Amino acid sequence: MRITNLRHAMRLGVLMLLLAPMLAFAGKPVTLHTSDGVSVYGTFTPTSGHGGKILLLFHQAGASRHEYAPLIPVFNKLGYDTLAIDQRSGGGYFGGHNETVAKLGASGDYLDAQRDLEAALAWAKARKYATIVAVGSSYSASLVLRLAAKHPGDLAAVASFSPGEYFADKNLIKQAAAKIKVPLYITTDPKEEGRVSNVLRDAHGANITRYRPKAGMHGASTMICSRDPKGCKANLRSFEAFLRKVGEAPVGAHPEH
């Protein structure tokens, strides 16, 4: 009997592992339409309180919205709704399925994905969120800096996990970073510190929180223990502290879901 129960428990455990990505994204499906006519697919996960705050979550190269799956409940507990999208440049990294790339038939260019971020921001603005925070990972960590520079009045803060000059123009991102006035959280794998220093070369001001983890990995996955067991807890605590501080600002409007 005990062996049978153990087998049932093991099967249930395997089933839960297989269902974990779907359970983490039990929110509402969203389809965005970009300025160049691309349909971008995502998931909107609201909190129960609807406090007027949202995180726009953008993944790294070769990945999908599932990069953030284990973090969504954490962000919701902090009072933030989330919109996680599948950018046109991505794939099946971390075991997720990039719906946007699948519908297009192939992964696109990094810079072209800037339009996907723009569409996500427009979606949040249309719903009258008072506090919008853009979060990027790797190549999208660079793109969120461009997004913040272009829309200084629309974002309450920006978080950049492992940015770099990943594009042909090697001054593109440092020029964007220098224009950002809103609170900026920026960090990377300790082995990649030089990239952040380069990005911040012309940036200055009290708005910058530069977190230097003792242990980390590339991108936003540095906050996920299955991917960064040595540094995840401290790294997530650091980002949570930043989000709490941003969230303390007065909320002037509530979202229209």
C-alpha positions as CSV (number, residue, x, y, z in Angstrom):
1,M,0.0,0.0,0.0
2,R,2.8,2.4,0.9
3,I,4.6,1.7,-2.4
4,T,1.3,2.4,-4.3
5,N,0.9,5.6,-2.4
6,L,4.5,6.6,-3.2
7,R,3.9,5.9,-6.9
8,H,0.8,8.1,-6.9
9,A,2.7,10.9,-5.1
10,M,5.5,10.7,-7.6
11,R,3.1,10.8,-10.5
12,L,1.3,13.8,-9.0
13,G,4.7,15.5,-8.5
14,V,5.6,15.0,-12.2
15,L,2.2,16.2,-13.3
16,M,2.6,19.4,-11.2
17,L,6.0,20.1,-12.7
18,L,4.5,19.7,-16.2
19,L,1.6,22.0,-15.3
20,A,3.6,24.6,-13.5
21,P,4.1,27.0,-16.4
22,M,0.4,26.9,-17.2
23,L,-0.6,27.4,-13.5
24,A,1.8,30.3,-13.2
25,F,0.1,31.9,-16.2
26,A,-3.5,31.3,-15.2
27,G,-4.2,34.9,-15.9
28,K,-5.9,36.4,-18.9
29,P,-4.6,36.0,-22.5
30,V,-3.7,39.3,-24.2
31,T,-3.0,40.0,-27.9
32,L,-1.2,43.2,-28.7
33,H,-1.0,44.8,-32.1
34,T,2.3,46.6,-32.9
35,S,2.8,49.6,-35.2
36,D,4.2,47.4,-37.9
37,G,1.2,44.9,-37.8
38,V,2.6,42.1,-35.7
39,S,0.4,40.3,-33.2
40,V,2.2,39.9,-29.9
41,Y,0.8,37.4,-27.4
42,G,1.0,37.7,-23.6
43,T,-0.6,37.0,-20.3
44,F,-2.1,39.6,-17.9
45,T,-2.2,38.5,-14.3
46,P,-4.0,41.0,-12.0
47,T,-3.8,41.2,-8.2
48,S,-6.9,41.0,-6.1
49,G,-6.6,44.6,-5.0
50,H,-6.2,46.4,-8.4
51,G,-4.0,49.1,-6.9
52,G,-3.1,50.9,-10.1
53,K,0.4,49.4,-10.4
54,I,1.7,47.1,-13.2
55,L,5.0,45.4,-14.2
56,L,5.6,45.0,-17.9
57,L,7.8,41.9,-18.2
58,F,10.1,41.3,-21.2
59,H,12.2,38.2,-21.6
60,Q,15.7,37.5,-22.9
61,A,16.9,36.1,-26.2
62,G,15.7,32.6,-27.1
63,A,13.0,32.7,-24.4
64,S,9.4,33.6,-23.8
65,R,7.1,35.1,-21.1
66,H,7.7,31.9,-19.2
67,E,11.0,33.2,-18.0
68,Y,9.0,35.1,-15.4
69,A,6.6,32.3,-14.5
70,P,7.9,31.6,-10.9
71,L,8.1,35.3,-10.1
72,I,4.5,36.3,-11.0
73,P,3.0,35.3,-7.6
74,V,5.8,37.3,-5.9
75,F,5.1,40.4,-7.9
76,N,1.3,40.1,-7.3
77,K,1.8,39.9,-3.6
78,L,3.7,43.2,-3.8
79,G,0.5,44.7,-5.3
80,Y,1.6,44.8,-8.9
81,D,-0.5,43.4,-11.8
82,T,1.8,41.9,-14.5
83,L,1.8,41.8,-18.2
84,A,4.3,39.3,-19.6
85,I,4.7,39.1,-23.4
86,D,6.3,36.9,-26.0
87,Q,8.4,39.2,-28.0
88,R,9.1,38.5,-31.7
89,S,12.7,37.6,-30.9
90,G,12.7,34.6,-28.7
91,G,12.1,30.8,-28.5
92,G,11.7,27.9,-26.2
93,Y,14.4,28.6,-23.6
94,F,13.4,27.8,-20.0
95,G,10.9,25.3,-21.4
96,G,8.3,27.9,-22.4
97,H,6.5,28.3,-25.8
98,N,6.9,31.6,-27.5
99,E,3.5,32.0,-29.2
100,T,4.5,35.2,-31.1
101,V,7.5,33.6,-32.7
102,A,5.5,30.4,-33.5
103,K,2.9,32.4,-35.3
104,L,5.5,34.4,-37.2
105,G,7.4,31.2,-38.2
106,A,10.8,32.5,-37.1
107,S,12.5,34.5,-34.4
108,G,13.0,38.2,-35.4
109,D,15.6,40.9,-34.9
110,Y,16.3,42.2,-31.4
111,L,15.8,45.8,-32.3
112,D,12.5,45.1,-34.1
113,A,11.2,43.8,-30.8
114,Q,11.3,47.4,-29.6
115,R,7.8,47.8,-31.2
116,D,6.6,44.9,-29.0
117,L,7.6,46.8,-25.9
118,E,6.0,49.9,-27.2
119,A,2.7,48.0,-27.7
120,A,2.8,46.7,-24.1
121,L,3.4,50.2,-22.8
122,A,0.5,51.6,-24.9
123,W,-1.7,48.8,-23.6
124,A,-1.0,49.7,-20.0
125,K,-1.4,53.4,-20.6
126,A,-4.8,52.8,-22.2
127,R,-5.9,51.1,-19.0
128,K,-4.9,54.2,-17.0
129,Y,-2.3,52.6,-14.7
130,A,-0.7,55.2,-12.5
131,T,2.5,53.3,-11.9
132,I,4.0,51.4,-14.8
133,V,7.4,49.7,-14.4
134,A,9.2,48.1,-17.4
135,V,11.4,45.1,-16.6
136,G,13.8,43.8,-19.1
137,S,16.2,40.7,-19.3
138,S,19.3,40.6,-21.4
139,Y,18.6,42.2,-24.9
140,S,15.2,43.4,-23.6
141,A,17.1,44.9,-20.6
142,S,18.7,47.2,-23.2
143,L,15.4,47.8,-24.9
144,V,13.6,48.9,-21.7
145,L,16.3,51.6,-21.3
146,R,15.4,52.9,-24.8
147,L,11.7,52.7,-23.9
148,A,12.3,54.8,-20.7
149,A,14.3,57.4,-22.6
150,K,11.6,57.8,-25.2
151,H,8.7,57.9,-22.8
152,P,10.0,59.9,-19.8
153,G,6.6,60.7,-18.5
154,D,4.9,57.3,-18.9
155,L,7.1,55.0,-16.8
156,A,7.4,55.3,-13.0
157,A,10.5,53.2,-13.0
158,V,12.6,50.8,-15.1
159,A,14.5,47.6,-14.2
160,S,17.3,46.3,-16.4
161,F,18.7,42.8,-15.8
162,S,22.0,42.3,-17.8
163,P,21.9,45.1,-20.3
164,G,24.6,45.6,-22.9
165,E,25.4,47.1,-26.3
166,Y,24.0,44.1,-28.1
167,F,23.3,46.0,-31.3
168,A,25.3,47.3,-34.3
169,D,25.4,50.8,-32.8
170,K,27.6,50.4,-29.7
171,N,26.5,53.7,-28.3
172,L,22.8,53.2,-28.6
173,I,22.1,52.0,-25.0
174,K,24.5,54.2,-23.1
175,Q,22.9,57.2,-24.8
176,A,19.5,56.0,-23.7
177,A,20.6,55.3,-20.1
178,A,22.0,58.8,-19.8
179,K,18.5,60.3,-20.5
180,I,16.6,58.3,-17.9
181,K,15.4,60.4,-14.9
182,V,13.0,57.9,-13.3
183,P,14.2,55.3,-10.8
184,L,16.4,52.8,-12.5
185,Y,17.3,49.4,-11.1
186,I,20.2,47.8,-13.0
187,T,22.2,44.6,-12.3
188,T,23.9,41.7,-13.9
189,D,25.9,38.5,-13.4
190,P,29.1,39.5,-11.4
191,K,31.1,38.2,-14.4
192,E,29.4,40.8,-16.6
193,E,29.9,43.9,-14.5
194,G,31.9,45.6,-17.3
195,R,28.8,45.7,-19.5
196,V,26.8,47.6,-16.9
197,S,29.6,50.0,-16.3
198,N,29.7,50.7,-20.1
199,V,25.9,51.2,-20.3
200,L,26.1,53.6,-17.4
201,R,29.1,55.5,-18.7
202,D,27.2,58.7,-19.3
203,A,24.4,58.2,-16.8
204,H,24.4,59.9,-13.4
205,G,22.1,60.9,-10.6
206,A,20.4,59.6,-7.5
207,N,17.8,57.8,-9.6
208,I,20.1,54.8,-10.2
209,T,20.1,51.7,-8.0
210,R,23.0,49.6,-9.1
211,Y,22.8,46.2,-7.4
212,R,26.0,44.1,-7.3
213,P,25.0,40.5,-6.4
214,K,27.5,38.2,-4.7
215,A,26.2,35.4,-6.9
216,G,24.1,35.7,-10.0
217,M,23.4,34.7,-13.5
218,H,22.5,36.4,-16.8
219,G,19.1,38.1,-17.0
220,A,16.1,38.2,-14.8
221,S,16.4,34.5,-14.1
222,T,19.0,35.5,-11.4
223,M,15.9,35.8,-9.1
224,I,14.7,32.3,-9.7
225,C,16.2,29.6,-7.4
226,S,15.9,26.7,-9.9
227,R,18.2,28.7,-12.2
228,D,20.4,30.6,-9.7
229,P,20.3,28.6,-6.4
230,K,23.2,30.4,-4.8
231,G,22.1,34.0,-5.4
232,C,18.3,33.9,-6.1
233,K,17.0,34.8,-2.6
234,A,19.3,37.8,-2.0
235,N,18.8,39.0,-5.6
236,L,15.0,38.8,-5.4
237,R,15.0,40.6,-2.0
238,S,16.9,43.4,-3.5
239,F,14.5,43.8,-6.4
240,E,11.5,43.5,-4.0
241,A,12.9,46.4,-2.0
242,F,13.1,48.5,-5.1
243,L,9.6,47.7,-6.1
244,R,8.2,48.5,-2.7
245,K,9.9,51.9,-2.8
246,V,8.5,52.6,-6.2
247,G,5.1,51.5,-5.1
248,E,5.0,53.9,-2.2
249,A,4.4,56.8,-4.6
250,P,0.8,58.1,-4.5
251,V,-1.5,56.3,-6.9
252,G,-3.6,58.8,-8.8
253,A,-5.7,56.4,-10.9
254,H,-6.9,52.8,-10.9
255,P,-6.7,50.5,-13.9
256,E,-9.5,49.6,-16.2
257,H,-9.3,45.9,-16.7
